[in-house]
């Protein structure tokens, strides 16, 4: 599902969980993304944010601004570790 997120768009942990038929399991999606069996360079995991657009997964990118930089390089507006105008960039699977 994460590989399907279009360039320049983001989705939420909850939207992925809902699409997979598990509406209350947004945390499980986060845990799966942070699992050691996935390499972040194989998945565009930087495109997955929380329901408020916060970059809650940034610590898995080395705790720096890499997640924000990746999003900004795709034209997504990020300020203070939060997607601005989330509705504009939101992709619902």
PDB file of N, CA, C and O in Angstrom:
ATOM      1  N   UNK A   1       0.829  -1.191   0.000  1.00  0.00           N
ATOM      2  CA  UNK A   1       0.000   0.000   0.000  1.00  0.00           C
ATOM      3  C   UNK A   1       0.878   1.262   0.000  1.00  0.00           C
ATOM      4  O   UNK A   1       0.585   2.220  -0.715  1.00  0.00           O
ATOM      5  N   UNK A   2       1.941   1.261   0.792  1.00  0.00           N
ATOM      6  CA  UNK A   2       2.809   2.442   0.886  1.00  0.00           C
ATOM      7  C   UNK A   2       3.479   2.721  -0.456  1.00  0.00           C
ATOM      8  O   UNK A   2       3.673   3.881  -0.820  1.00  0.00           O
ATOM      9  N   UNK A   3       3.828   1.687  -1.182  1.00  0.00           N
ATOM     10  CA  UNK A   3       4.453   1.877  -2.496  1.00  0.00           C
ATOM     11  C   UNK A   3       3.500   2.548  -3.487  1.00  0.00           C
ATOM     12  O   UNK A   3       3.952   3.107  -4.486  1.00  0.00           O
ATOM     13  N   UNK A   4       2.218   2.504  -3.235  1.00  0.00           N
ATOM     14  CA  UNK A   4       1.219   3.082  -4.134  1.00  0.00           C
ATOM     15  C   UNK A   4       0.980   4.573  -3.912  1.00  0.00           C
ATOM     16  O   UNK A   4       0.325   5.219  -4.730  1.00  0.00           O
ATOM     17  N   UNK A   5       1.499   5.124  -2.825  1.00  0.00           N
ATOM     18  CA  UNK A   5       1.285   6.551  -2.549  1.00  0.00           C
ATOM     19  C   UNK A   5       1.971   7.359  -3.643  1.00  0.00           C
ATOM     20  O   UNK A   5       3.180   7.232  -3.840  1.00  0.00           O
ATOM     21  N   UNK A   6       1.215   8.187  -4.356  1.00  0.00           N
ATOM     22  CA  UNK A   6       1.804   8.953  -5.461  1.00  0.00           C
ATOM     23  C   UNK A   6       2.835   9.980  -4.987  1.00  0.00           C
ATOM     24  O   UNK A   6       2.756  10.499  -3.873  1.00  0.00           O
ATOM     25  N   UNK A   7       3.787  10.252  -5.849  1.00  0.00           N
ATOM     26  CA  UNK A   7       4.774  11.308  -5.628  1.00  0.00           C
ATOM     27  C   UNK A   7       4.025  12.616  -5.370  1.00  0.00           C
ATOM     28  O   UNK A   7       3.078  12.943  -6.085  1.00  0.00           O
ATOM     29  N   UNK A   8       4.447  13.354  -4.359  1.00  0.00           N
ATOM     30  CA  UNK A   8       3.818  14.637  -4.046  1.00  0.00           C
ATOM     31  C   UNK A   8       2.551  14.523  -3.222  1.00  0.00           C
ATOM     32  O   UNK A   8       1.842  15.510  -3.030  1.00  0.00           O
ATOM     33  N   UNK A   9       2.262  13.327  -2.734  1.00  0.00           N
ATOM     34  CA  UNK A   9       1.082  13.095  -1.895  1.00  0.00           C
ATOM     35  C   UNK A   9       1.500  12.395  -0.613  1.00  0.00           C
ATOM     36  O   UNK A   9       2.571  11.793  -0.545  1.00  0.00           O
ATOM     37  N   UNK A  10       0.653  12.478   0.396  1.00  0.00           N
ATOM     38  CA  UNK A  10       0.860  11.759   1.657  1.00  0.00           C
ATOM     39  C   UNK A  10      -0.430  11.037   2.015  1.00  0.00           C
ATOM     40  O   UNK A  10      -1.499  11.342   1.486  1.00  0.00           O
ATOM     41  N   UNK A  11      -0.311  10.090   2.906  1.00  0.00           N
ATOM     42  CA  UNK A  11      -1.482   9.455   3.480  1.00  0.00           C
ATOM     43  C   UNK A  11      -1.229   9.280   4.966  1.00  0.00           C
ATOM     44  O   UNK A  11      -0.150   9.602   5.462  1.00  0.00           O
ATOM     45  N   UNK A  12      -2.218   8.774   5.667  1.00  0.00           N
ATOM     46  CA  UNK A  12      -2.082   8.621   7.114  1.00  0.00           C
ATOM     47  C   UNK A  12      -2.035   7.148   7.486  1.00  0.00           C
ATOM     48  O   UNK A  12      -2.466   6.282   6.725  1.00  0.00           O
ATOM     49  N   UNK A  13      -1.505   6.888   8.662  1.00  0.00           N
ATOM     50  CA  UNK A  13      -1.484   5.519   9.187  1.00  0.00           C
ATOM     51  C   UNK A  13      -2.909   4.973   9.255  1.00  0.00           C
ATOM     52  O   UNK A  13      -3.155   3.816   8.915  1.00  0.00           O
ATOM     53  N   UNK A  14      -3.835   5.806   9.693  1.00  0.00           N
ATOM     54  CA  UNK A  14      -5.230   5.398   9.819  1.00  0.00           C
ATOM     55  C   UNK A  14      -5.888   5.098   8.487  1.00  0.00           C
ATOM     56  O   UNK A  14      -6.690   4.169   8.390  1.00  0.00           O
ATOM     57  N   UNK A  15      -5.562   5.871   7.454  1.00  0.00           N
ATOM     58  CA  UNK A  15      -6.134   5.627   6.125  1.00  0.00           C
ATOM     59  C   UNK A  15      -5.659   4.286   5.580  1.00  0.00           C
ATOM     60  O   UNK A  15      -6.430   3.555   4.959  1.00  0.00           O
ATOM     61  N   UNK A  16      -4.396   3.966   5.812  1.00  0.00           N
ATOM     62  CA  UNK A  16      -3.878   2.664   5.377  1.00  0.00           C
ATOM     63  C   UNK A  16      -4.576   1.552   6.140  1.00  0.00           C
ATOM     64  O   UNK A  16      -5.000   0.558   5.550  1.00  0.00           O
ATOM     65  N   UNK A  17      -4.696   1.717   7.454  1.00  0.00           N
ATOM     66  CA  UNK A  17      -5.360   0.695   8.279  1.00  0.00           C
ATOM     67  C   UNK A  17      -6.801   0.492   7.836  1.00  0.00           C
ATOM     68  O   UNK A  17      -7.262  -0.644   7.727  1.00  0.00           O
ATOM     69  N   UNK A  18      -7.510   1.574   7.580  1.00  0.00           N
ATOM     70  CA  UNK A  18      -8.907   1.475   7.143  1.00  0.00           C
ATOM     71  C   UNK A  18      -9.009   0.754   5.806  1.00  0.00           C
ATOM     72  O   UNK A  18      -9.904  -0.068   5.609  1.00  0.00           O
ATOM     73  N   UNK A  19      -8.102   1.055   4.895  1.00  0.00           N
ATOM     74  CA  UNK A  19      -8.127   0.404   3.574  1.00  0.00           C
ATOM     75  C   UNK A  19      -7.857  -1.091   3.697  1.00  0.00           C
ATOM     76  O   UNK A  19      -8.369  -1.890   2.914  1.00  0.00           O
ATOM     77  N   UNK A  20      -7.052  -1.457   4.683  1.00  0.00           N
ATOM     78  CA  UNK A  20      -6.740  -2.867   4.910  1.00  0.00           C
ATOM     79  C   UNK A  20      -7.814  -3.562   5.741  1.00  0.00           C
ATOM     80  O   UNK A  20      -7.701  -4.748   6.049  1.00  0.00           O
ATOM     81  N   UNK A  21      -8.870  -2.803   6.104  1.00  0.00           N
ATOM     82  CA  UNK A  21      -9.979  -3.378   6.851  1.00  0.00           C
ATOM     83  C   UNK A  21      -9.763  -3.440   8.342  1.00  0.00           C
ATOM     84  O   UNK A  21     -10.387  -4.244   9.035  1.00  0.00           O
ATOM     85  N   UNK A  22      -8.882  -2.594   8.838  1.00  0.00           N
ATOM     86  CA  UNK A  22      -8.539  -2.616  10.254  1.00  0.00           C
ATOM     87  C   UNK A  22      -8.555  -1.187  10.780  1.00  0.00           C
ATOM     88  O   UNK A  22      -7.510  -0.645  11.138  1.00  0.00           O
ATOM     89  N   UNK A  23      -9.726  -0.579  10.829  1.00  0.00           N
ATOM     90  CA  UNK A  23      -9.855   0.853  11.090  1.00  0.00           C
ATOM     91  C   UNK A  23      -9.260   1.337  12.405  1.00  0.00           C
ATOM     92  O   UNK A  23      -8.901   2.510  12.506  1.00  0.00           O
ATOM     93  N   UNK A  24      -9.145   0.493  13.398  1.00  0.00           N
ATOM     94  CA  UNK A  24      -8.592   0.941  14.673  1.00  0.00           C
ATOM     95  C   UNK A  24      -7.125   0.636  14.846  1.00  0.00           C
ATOM     96  O   UNK A  24      -6.605   0.726  15.958  1.00  0.00           O
ATOM     97  N   UNK A  25      -6.447   0.279  13.778  1.00  0.00           N
ATOM     98  CA  UNK A  25      -5.077  -0.210  13.908  1.00  0.00           C
ATOM     99  C   UNK A  25      -4.018   0.679  13.264  1.00  0.00           C
ATOM    100  O   UNK A  25      -3.063   0.178  12.670  1.00  0.00           O
ATOM    101  N   UNK A  26      -4.182   1.978  13.377  1.00  0.00           N
ATOM    102  CA  UNK A  26      -3.191   2.895  12.814  1.00  0.00           C
ATOM    103  C   UNK A  26      -1.817   2.638  13.432  1.00  0.00           C
ATOM    104  O   UNK A  26      -0.802   2.709  12.740  1.00  0.00           O
ATOM    105  N   UNK A  27      -1.783   2.346  14.708  1.00  0.00           N
ATOM    106  CA  UNK A  27      -0.498   2.081  15.371  1.00  0.00           C
ATOM    107  C   UNK A  27       0.176   0.844  14.790  1.00  0.00           C
ATOM    108  O   UNK A  27       1.399   0.804  14.654  1.00  0.00           O
ATOM    109  N   UNK A  28      -0.617  -0.156  14.450  1.00  0.00           N
ATOM    110  CA  UNK A  28      -0.040  -1.360  13.854  1.00  0.00           C
ATOM    111  C   UNK A  28       0.630  -1.045  12.518  1.00  0.00           C
ATOM    112  O   UNK A  28       1.665  -1.623  12.186  1.00  0.00           O
ATOM    113  N   UNK A  29       0.047  -0.143  11.766  1.00  0.00           N
ATOM    114  CA  UNK A  29       0.654   0.279  10.499  1.00  0.00           C
ATOM    115  C   UNK A  29       2.003   0.928  10.791  1.00  0.00           C
ATOM    116  O   UNK A  29       2.990   0.640  10.114  1.00  0.00           O
ATOM    117  N   UNK A  30       2.050   1.789  11.781  1.00  0.00           N
ATOM    118  CA  UNK A  30       3.314   2.420  12.171  1.00  0.00           C
ATOM    119  C   UNK A  30       4.339   1.408  12.620  1.00  0.00           C
ATOM    120  O   UNK A  30       5.507   1.489  12.239  1.00  0.00           O
ATOM    121  N   UNK A  31       3.911   0.454  13.428  1.00  0.00           N
ATOM    122  CA  UNK A  31       4.836  -0.590  13.885  1.00  0.00           C
ATOM    123  C   UNK A  31       5.351  -1.405  12.713  1.00  0.00           C
ATOM    124  O   UNK A  31       6.533  -1.747  12.670  1.00  0.00           O
ATOM    125  N   UNK A  32       4.484  -1.719  11.764  1.00  0.00           N
ATOM    126  CA  UNK A  32       4.900  -2.496  10.593  1.00  0.00           C
ATOM    127  C   UNK A  32       5.929  -1.718   9.770  1.00  0.00           C
ATOM    128  O   UNK A  32       6.926  -2.281   9.317  1.00  0.00           O
ATOM    129  N   UNK A  33       5.680  -0.425   9.582  1.00  0.00           N
ATOM    130  CA  UNK A  33       6.622   0.390   8.817  1.00  0.00           C
ATOM    131  C   UNK A  33       7.976   0.491   9.507  1.00  0.00           C
ATOM    132  O   UNK A  33       9.011   0.599   8.849  1.00  0.00           O
ATOM    133  N   UNK A  34       7.962   0.455  10.815  1.00  0.00           N
ATOM    134  CA  UNK A  34       9.197   0.597  11.576  1.00  0.00           C
ATOM    135  C   UNK A  34       9.864  -0.744  11.872  1.00  0.00           C
ATOM    136  O   UNK A  34      10.889  -0.800  12.552  1.00  0.00           O
ATOM    137  N   UNK A  35       9.283  -1.803  11.365  1.00  0.00           N
ATOM    138  CA  UNK A  35       9.840  -3.135  11.547  1.00  0.00           C
ATOM    139  C   UNK A  35      11.188  -3.238  10.850  1.00  0.00           C
ATOM    140  O   UNK A  35      11.401  -2.628   9.802  1.00  0.00           O
ATOM    141  N   UNK A  36      12.080  -3.996  11.424  1.00  0.00           N
ATOM    142  CA  UNK A  36      13.407  -4.168  10.840  1.00  0.00           C
ATOM    143  C   UNK A  36      13.364  -4.954   9.534  1.00  0.00           C
ATOM    144  O   UNK A  36      14.338  -4.942   8.781  1.00  0.00           O
ATOM    145  N   UNK A  37      12.251  -5.641   9.248  1.00  0.00           N
ATOM    146  CA  UNK A  37      12.221  -6.426   8.014  1.00  0.00           C
ATOM    147  C   UNK A  37      11.990  -5.564   6.777  1.00  0.00           C
ATOM    148  O   UNK A  37      12.136  -6.049   5.654  1.00  0.00           O
ATOM    149  N   UNK A  38      11.633  -4.296   6.965  1.00  0.00           N
ATOM    150  CA  UNK A  38      11.482  -3.371   5.847  1.00  0.00           C
ATOM    151  C   UNK A  38      12.626  -2.375   5.883  1.00  0.00           C
ATOM    152  O   UNK A  38      12.991  -1.873   6.946  1.00  0.00           O
ATOM    153  N   UNK A  39      13.178  -2.097   4.738  1.00  0.00           N
ATOM    154  CA  UNK A  39      14.182  -1.047   4.643  1.00  0.00           C
ATOM    155  C   UNK A  39      13.475   0.202   4.163  1.00  0.00           C
ATOM    156  O   UNK A  39      12.752   0.167   3.167  1.00  0.00           O
ATOM    157  N   UNK A  40      13.674   1.291   4.856  1.00  0.00           N
ATOM    158  CA  UNK A  40      12.968   2.524   4.504  1.00  0.00           C
ATOM    159  C   UNK A  40      13.334   3.026   3.121  1.00  0.00           C
ATOM    160  O   UNK A  40      12.546   3.737   2.497  1.00  0.00           O
ATOM    161  N   UNK A  41      14.507   2.673   2.630  1.00  0.00           N
ATOM    162  CA  UNK A  41      14.850   3.136   1.286  1.00  0.00           C
ATOM    163  C   UNK A  41      14.118   2.340   0.215  1.00  0.00           C
ATOM    164  O   UNK A  41      14.146   2.713  -0.958  1.00  0.00           O
ATOM    165  N   UNK A  42      13.458   1.242   0.601  1.00  0.00           N
ATOM    166  CA  UNK A  42      12.650   0.459  -0.334  1.00  0.00           C
ATOM    167  C   UNK A  42      11.196   0.936  -0.376  1.00  0.00           C
ATOM    168  O   UNK A  42      10.453   0.597  -1.296  1.00  0.00           O
ATOM    169  N   UNK A  43      10.803   1.710   0.608  1.00  0.00           N
ATOM    170  CA  UNK A  43       9.421   2.189   0.713  1.00  0.00           C
ATOM    171  C   UNK A  43       9.414   3.712   0.833  1.00  0.00           C
ATOM    172  O   UNK A  43      10.302   4.282   1.467  1.00  0.00           O
ATOM    173  N   UNK A  44       8.431   4.374   0.236  1.00  0.00           N
ATOM    174  CA  UNK A  44       8.321   5.825   0.442  1.00  0.00           C
ATOM    175  C   UNK A  44       7.604   6.127   1.770  1.00  0.00           C
ATOM    176  O   UNK A  44       6.585   6.816   1.803  1.00  0.00           O
ATOM    177  N   UNK A  45       8.169   5.591   2.854  1.00  0.00           N
ATOM    178  CA  UNK A  45       7.547   5.726   4.176  1.00  0.00           C
ATOM    179  C   UNK A  45       7.473   7.176   4.641  1.00  0.00           C
ATOM    180  O   UNK A  45       6.695   7.503   5.537  1.00  0.00           O
ATOM    181  N   UNK A  46       8.276   8.041   4.040  1.00  0.00           N
ATOM    182  CA  UNK A  46       8.225   9.461   4.403  1.00  0.00           C
ATOM    183  C   UNK A  46       6.881  10.073   4.030  1.00  0.00           C
ATOM    184  O   UNK A  46       6.549  11.161   4.500  1.00  0.00           O
ATOM    185  N   UNK A  47       6.102   9.391   3.192  1.00  0.00           N
ATOM    186  CA  UNK A  47       4.796   9.890   2.762  1.00  0.00           C
ATOM    187  C   UNK A  47       3.665   9.484   3.696  1.00  0.00           C
ATOM    188  O   UNK A  47       2.499   9.742   3.396  1.00  0.00           O
ATOM    189  N   UNK A  48       3.987   8.853   4.823  1.00  0.00           N
ATOM    190  CA  UNK A  48       2.960   8.433   5.782  1.00  0.00           C
ATOM    191  C   UNK A  48       3.095   9.289   7.032  1.00  0.00           C
ATOM    192  O   UNK A  48       4.152   9.326   7.663  1.00  0.00           O
ATOM    193  N   UNK A  49       2.009   9.978   7.383  1.00  0.00           N
ATOM    194  CA  UNK A  49       1.995  10.895   8.530  1.00  0.00           C
ATOM    195  C   UNK A  49       0.806  10.564   9.424  1.00  0.00           C
ATOM    196  O   UNK A  49      -0.030   9.730   9.077  1.00  0.00           O
ATOM    197  N   UNK A  50       0.738  11.213  10.560  1.00  0.00           N
ATOM    198  CA  UNK A  50      -0.423  10.949  11.413  1.00  0.00           C
ATOM    199  C   UNK A  50      -1.636  11.736  10.914  1.00  0.00           C
ATOM    200  O   UNK A  50      -1.527  12.516   9.967  1.00  0.00           O
ATOM    201  N   UNK A  51      -2.776  11.533  11.543  1.00  0.00           N
ATOM    202  CA  UNK A  51      -4.033  12.118  11.044  1.00  0.00           C
ATOM    203  C   UNK A  51      -4.054  13.636  11.057  1.00  0.00           C
ATOM    204  O   UNK A  51      -4.886  14.250  10.388  1.00  0.00           O
ATOM    205  N   UNK A  52      -3.149  14.248  11.809  1.00  0.00           N
ATOM    206  CA  UNK A  52      -3.066  15.705  11.849  1.00  0.00           C
ATOM    207  C   UNK A  52      -1.987  16.244  10.916  1.00  0.00           C
ATOM    208  O   UNK A  52      -1.762  17.451  10.837  1.00  0.00           O
ATOM    209  N   UNK A  53      -1.324  15.330  10.211  1.00  0.00           N
ATOM    210  CA  UNK A  53      -0.263  15.745   9.305  1.00  0.00           C
ATOM    211  C   UNK A  53       1.092  15.879   9.962  1.00  0.00           C
ATOM    212  O   UNK A  53       2.032  16.382   9.347  1.00  0.00           O
ATOM    213  N   UNK A  54       1.209  15.432  11.210  1.00  0.00           N
ATOM    214  CA  UNK A  54       2.487  15.515  11.912  1.00  0.00           C
ATOM    215  C   UNK A  54       3.441  14.432  11.430  1.00  0.00           C
ATOM    216  O   UNK A  54       3.026  13.312  11.132  1.00  0.00           O
ATOM    217  N   UNK A  55       4.710  14.772  11.358  1.00  0.00           N
ATOM    218  CA  UNK A  55       5.739  13.838  10.915  1.00  0.00           C
ATOM    219  C   UNK A  55       6.185  12.972  12.095  1.00  0.00           C
ATOM    220  O   UNK A  55       7.330  13.058  12.540  1.00  0.00           O
ATOM    221  N   UNK A  56       5.291  12.155  12.585  1.00  0.00           N
ATOM    222  CA  UNK A  56       5.567  11.355  13.774  1.00  0.00           C
ATOM    223  C   UNK A  56       6.582  10.251  13.523  1.00  0.00           C
ATOM    224  O   UNK A  56       7.152   9.719  14.476  1.00  0.00           O
ATOM    225  N   UNK A  57       6.824   9.893  12.269  1.00  0.00           N
ATOM    226  CA  UNK A  57       7.789   8.842  11.958  1.00  0.00           C
ATOM    227  C   UNK A  57       9.186   9.353  11.693  1.00  0.00           C
ATOM    228  O   UNK A  57      10.051   8.579  11.284  1.00  0.00           O
ATOM    229  N   UNK A  58       9.433  10.625  11.912  1.00  0.00           N
ATOM    230  CA  UNK A  58      10.719  11.209  11.534  1.00  0.00           C
ATOM    231  C   UNK A  58      11.901  10.606  12.283  1.00  0.00           C
ATOM    232  O   UNK A  58      13.018  10.625  11.765  1.00  0.00           O
ATOM    233  N   UNK A  59      11.695  10.079  13.467  1.00  0.00           N
ATOM    234  CA  UNK A  59      12.820   9.518  14.223  1.00  0.00           C
ATOM    235  C   UNK A  59      13.396   8.288  13.530  1.00  0.00           C
ATOM    236  O   UNK A  59      14.551   7.927  13.759  1.00  0.00           O
ATOM    237  N   UNK A  60      12.602   7.650  12.691  1.00  0.00           N
ATOM    238  CA  UNK A  60      13.087   6.473  11.971  1.00  0.00           C
ATOM    239  C   UNK A  60      13.888   6.846  10.729  1.00  0.00           C
ATOM    240  O   UNK A  60      14.377   5.978  10.006  1.00  0.00           O
ATOM    241  N   UNK A  61      14.013   8.121  10.500  1.00  0.00           N
ATOM    242  CA  UNK A  61      14.850   8.627   9.414  1.00  0.00           C
ATOM    243  C   UNK A  61      16.112   9.258   9.992  1.00  0.00           C
ATOM    244  O   UNK A  61      16.713  10.137   9.375  1.00  0.00           O
ATOM    245  N   UNK A  62      16.501   8.814  11.157  1.00  0.00           N
ATOM    246  CA  UNK A  62      17.708   9.319  11.792  1.00  0.00           C
ATOM    247  C   UNK A  62      17.459  10.474  12.739  1.00  0.00           C
ATOM    248  O   UNK A  62      18.408  11.083  13.233  1.00  0.00           O
ATOM    249  N   UNK A  63      16.186  10.790  13.005  1.00  0.00           N
ATOM    250  CA  UNK A  63      15.854  11.842  13.961  1.00  0.00           C
ATOM    251  C   UNK A  63      16.146  13.246  13.472  1.00  0.00           C
ATOM    252  O   UNK A  63      15.996  14.213  14.220  1.00  0.00           O
ATOM    253  N   UNK A  64      16.557  13.363  12.233  1.00  0.00           N
ATOM    254  CA  UNK A  64      16.869  14.684  11.701  1.00  0.00           C
ATOM    255  C   UNK A  64      15.700  15.199  10.867  1.00  0.00           C
ATOM    256  O   UNK A  64      14.560  14.767  11.039  1.00  0.00           O
ATOM    257  N   UNK A  65      15.994  16.109   9.980  1.00  0.00           N
ATOM    258  CA  UNK A  65      14.947  16.687   9.131  1.00  0.00           C
ATOM    259  C   UNK A  65      14.817  15.964   7.796  1.00  0.00           C
ATOM    260  O   UNK A  65      14.233  16.500   6.855  1.00  0.00           O
ATOM    261  N   UNK A  66      15.350  14.765   7.709  1.00  0.00           N
ATOM    262  CA  UNK A  66      15.337  14.045   6.432  1.00  0.00           C
ATOM    263  C   UNK A  66      13.916  13.825   5.932  1.00  0.00           C
ATOM    264  O   UNK A  66      13.649  14.010   4.745  1.00  0.00           O
ATOM    265  N   UNK A  67      13.005  13.438   6.806  1.00  0.00           N
ATOM    266  CA  UNK A  67      11.624  13.197   6.390  1.00  0.00           C
ATOM    267  C   UNK A  67      11.019  14.470   5.806  1.00  0.00           C
ATOM    268  O   UNK A  67      10.408  14.438   4.738  1.00  0.00           O
ATOM    269  N   UNK A  68      11.187  15.574   6.498  1.00  0.00           N
ATOM    270  CA  UNK A  68      10.661  16.859   6.018  1.00  0.00           C
ATOM    271  C   UNK A  68      11.317  17.244   4.695  1.00  0.00           C
ATOM    272  O   UNK A  68      10.640  17.733   3.791  1.00  0.00           O
ATOM    273  N   UNK A  69      12.614  17.032   4.573  1.00  0.00           N
ATOM    274  CA  UNK A  69      13.318  17.377   3.347  1.00  0.00           C
ATOM    275  C   UNK A  69      12.827  16.545   2.164  1.00  0.00           C
ATOM    276  O   UNK A  69      12.663  17.065   1.061  1.00  0.00           O
ATOM    277  N   UNK A  70      12.593  15.257   2.397  1.00  0.00           N
ATOM    278  CA  UNK A  70      12.074  14.398   1.332  1.00  0.00           C
ATOM    279  C   UNK A  70      10.702  14.877   0.869  1.00  0.00           C
ATOM    280  O   UNK A  70      10.431  14.936  -0.330  1.00  0.00           O
ATOM    281  N   UNK A  71       9.846  15.214   1.816  1.00  0.00           N
ATOM    282  CA  UNK A  71       8.508  15.702   1.471  1.00  0.00           C
ATOM    283  C   UNK A  71       8.593  17.040   0.724  1.00  0.00           C
ATOM    284  O   UNK A  71       7.917  17.246  -0.284  1.00  0.00           O
ATOM    285  N   UNK A  72       9.417  17.923   1.228  1.00  0.00           N
ATOM    286  CA  UNK A  72       9.563  19.235   0.582  1.00  0.00           C
ATOM    287  C   UNK A  72      10.135  19.103  -0.830  1.00  0.00           C
ATOM    288  O   UNK A  72       9.791  19.886  -1.715  1.00  0.00           O
ATOM    289  N   UNK A  73      11.005  18.115  -1.041  1.00  0.00           N
ATOM    290  CA  UNK A  73      11.562  17.911  -2.382  1.00  0.00           C
ATOM    291  C   UNK A  73      10.491  17.455  -3.371  1.00  0.00           C
ATOM    292  O   UNK A  73      10.671  17.556  -4.585  1.00  0.00           O
ATOM    293  N   UNK A  74       9.372  16.951  -2.839  1.00  0.00           N
ATOM    294  CA  UNK A  74       8.243  16.542  -3.677  1.00  0.00           C
ATOM    295  C   UNK A  74       7.204  17.657  -3.799  1.00  0.00           C
ATOM    296  O   UNK A  74       6.137  17.456  -4.379  1.00  0.00           O
ATOM    297  N   UNK A  75       7.516  18.824  -3.253  1.00  0.00           N
ATOM    298  CA  UNK A  75       6.612  19.975  -3.357  1.00  0.00           C
ATOM    299  C   UNK A  75       5.587  20.057  -2.247  1.00  0.00           C
ATOM    300  O   UNK A  75       4.660  20.864  -2.320  1.00  0.00           O
ATOM    301  N   UNK A  76       5.737  19.234  -1.220  1.00  0.00           N
ATOM    302  CA  UNK A  76       4.789  19.232  -0.093  1.00  0.00           C
ATOM    303  C   UNK A  76       5.241  20.268   0.925  1.00  0.00           C
ATOM    304  O   UNK A  76       6.406  20.305   1.318  1.00  0.00           O
ATOM    305  N   UNK A  77       4.314  21.099   1.338  1.00  0.00           N
ATOM    306  CA  UNK A  77       4.603  22.178   2.274  1.00  0.00           C
ATOM    307  C   UNK A  77       4.646  21.643   3.705  1.00  0.00           C
ATOM    308  O   UNK A  77       3.654  21.122   4.214  1.00  0.00           O
ATOM    309  N   UNK A  78       5.822  21.780   4.353  1.00  0.00           N
ATOM    310  CA  UNK A  78       6.022  21.306   5.724  1.00  0.00           C
ATOM    311  C   UNK A  78       6.529  22.466   6.567  1.00  0.00           C
ATOM    312  O   UNK A  78       7.445  23.187   6.169  1.00  0.00           O
ATOM    313  N   UNK A  79       5.925  22.634   7.731  1.00  0.00           N
ATOM    314  CA  UNK A  79       6.369  23.677   8.657  1.00  0.00           C
ATOM    315  C   UNK A  79       6.267  23.118  10.071  1.00  0.00           C
ATOM    316  O   UNK A  79       5.231  22.575  10.456  1.00  0.00           O
ATOM    317  N   UNK A  80       7.337  23.249  10.839  1.00  0.00           N
ATOM    318  CA  UNK A  80       7.371  22.756  12.222  1.00  0.00           C
ATOM    319  C   UNK A  80       6.946  21.290  12.306  1.00  0.00           C
ATOM    320  O   UNK A  80       6.142  20.915  13.160  1.00  0.00           O
ATOM    321  N   UNK A  81       7.495  20.467  11.409  1.00  0.00           N
ATOM    322  CA  UNK A  81       7.221  19.021  11.384  1.00  0.00           C
ATOM    323  C   UNK A  81       5.749  18.684  11.185  1.00  0.00           C
ATOM    324  O   UNK A  81       5.262  17.685  11.714  1.00  0.00           O
ATOM    325  N   UNK A  82       5.043  19.507  10.429  1.00  0.00           N
ATOM    326  CA  UNK A  82       3.637  19.251  10.127  1.00  0.00           C
ATOM    327  C   UNK A  82       3.336  19.659   8.689  1.00  0.00           C
ATOM    328  O   UNK A  82       3.766  20.714   8.223  1.00  0.00           O
ATOM    329  N   UNK A  83       2.583  18.793   7.990  1.00  0.00           N
ATOM    330  CA  UNK A  83       2.149  19.091   6.636  1.00  0.00           C
ATOM    331  C   UNK A  83       1.180  20.265   6.703  1.00  0.00           C
ATOM    332  O   UNK A  83       0.231  20.253   7.487  1.00  0.00           O
ATOM    333  N   UNK A  84       1.421  21.264   5.890  1.00  0.00           N
ATOM    334  CA  UNK A  84       0.515  22.401   5.802  1.00  0.00           C
ATOM    335  C   UNK A  84      -0.513  22.097   4.705  1.00  0.00           C
ATOM    336  O   UNK A  84      -0.165  21.530   3.669  1.00  0.00           O
ATOM    337  N   UNK A  85      -1.748  22.463   4.929  1.00  0.00           N
ATOM    338  CA  UNK A  85      -2.815  22.190   3.961  1.00  0.00           C
ATOM    339  C   UNK A  85      -2.898  20.692   3.655  1.00  0.00           C
ATOM    340  O   UNK A  85      -2.864  20.284   2.493  1.00  0.00           O
ATOM    341  N   UNK A  86      -3.005  19.896   4.685  1.00  0.00           N
ATOM    342  CA  UNK A  86      -3.017  18.432   4.541  1.00  0.00           C
ATOM    343  C   UNK A  86      -4.016  17.971   3.491  1.00  0.00           C
ATOM    344  O   UNK A  86      -3.725  17.052   2.724  1.00  0.00           O
ATOM    345  N   UNK A  87      -5.179  18.588   3.444  1.00  0.00           N
ATOM    346  CA  UNK A  87      -6.223  18.185   2.491  1.00  0.00           C
ATOM    347  C   UNK A  87      -5.718  18.259   1.043  1.00  0.00           C
ATOM    348  O   UNK A  87      -6.108  17.450   0.201  1.00  0.00           O
ATOM    349  N   UNK A  88      -4.868  19.217   0.771  1.00  0.00           N
ATOM    350  CA  UNK A  88      -4.323  19.412  -0.576  1.00  0.00           C
ATOM    351  C   UNK A  88      -3.426  18.251  -1.005  1.00  0.00           C
ATOM    352  O   UNK A  88      -3.396  17.879  -2.178  1.00  0.00           O
ATOM    353  N   UNK A  89      -2.704  17.690  -0.055  1.00  0.00           N
ATOM    354  CA  UNK A  89      -1.712  16.649  -0.361  1.00  0.00           C
ATOM    355  C   UNK A  89      -2.171  15.240  -0.010  1.00  0.00           C
ATOM    356  O   UNK A  89      -1.475  14.267  -0.303  1.00  0.00           O
ATOM    357  N   UNK A  90      -3.339  15.126   0.615  1.00  0.00           N
ATOM    358  CA  UNK A  90      -3.789  13.834   1.129  1.00  0.00           C
ATOM    359  C   UNK A  90      -4.238  12.901   0.002  1.00  0.00           C
ATOM    360  O   UNK A  90      -5.026  13.270  -0.869  1.00  0.00           O
ATOM    361  N   UNK A  91      -3.707  11.689   0.056  1.00  0.00           N
ATOM    362  CA  UNK A  91      -4.123  10.606  -0.851  1.00  0.00           C
ATOM    363  C   UNK A  91      -4.798   9.555   0.011  1.00  0.00           C
ATOM    364  O   UNK A  91      -4.213   9.066   0.978  1.00  0.00           O
ATOM    365  N   UNK A  92      -6.017   9.212  -0.334  1.00  0.00           N
ATOM    366  CA  UNK A  92      -6.758   8.190   0.423  1.00  0.00           C
ATOM    367  C   UNK A  92      -6.763   6.911  -0.420  1.00  0.00           C
ATOM    368  O   UNK A  92      -7.319   6.884  -1.518  1.00  0.00           O
ATOM    369  N   UNK A  93      -6.144   5.869   0.101  1.00  0.00           N
ATOM    370  CA  UNK A  93      -6.062   4.614  -0.665  1.00  0.00           C
ATOM    371  C   UNK A  93      -7.420   3.978  -0.885  1.00  0.00           C
ATOM    372  O   UNK A  93      -7.513   2.922  -1.511  1.00  0.00           O
TER     373      UNK A  93
END
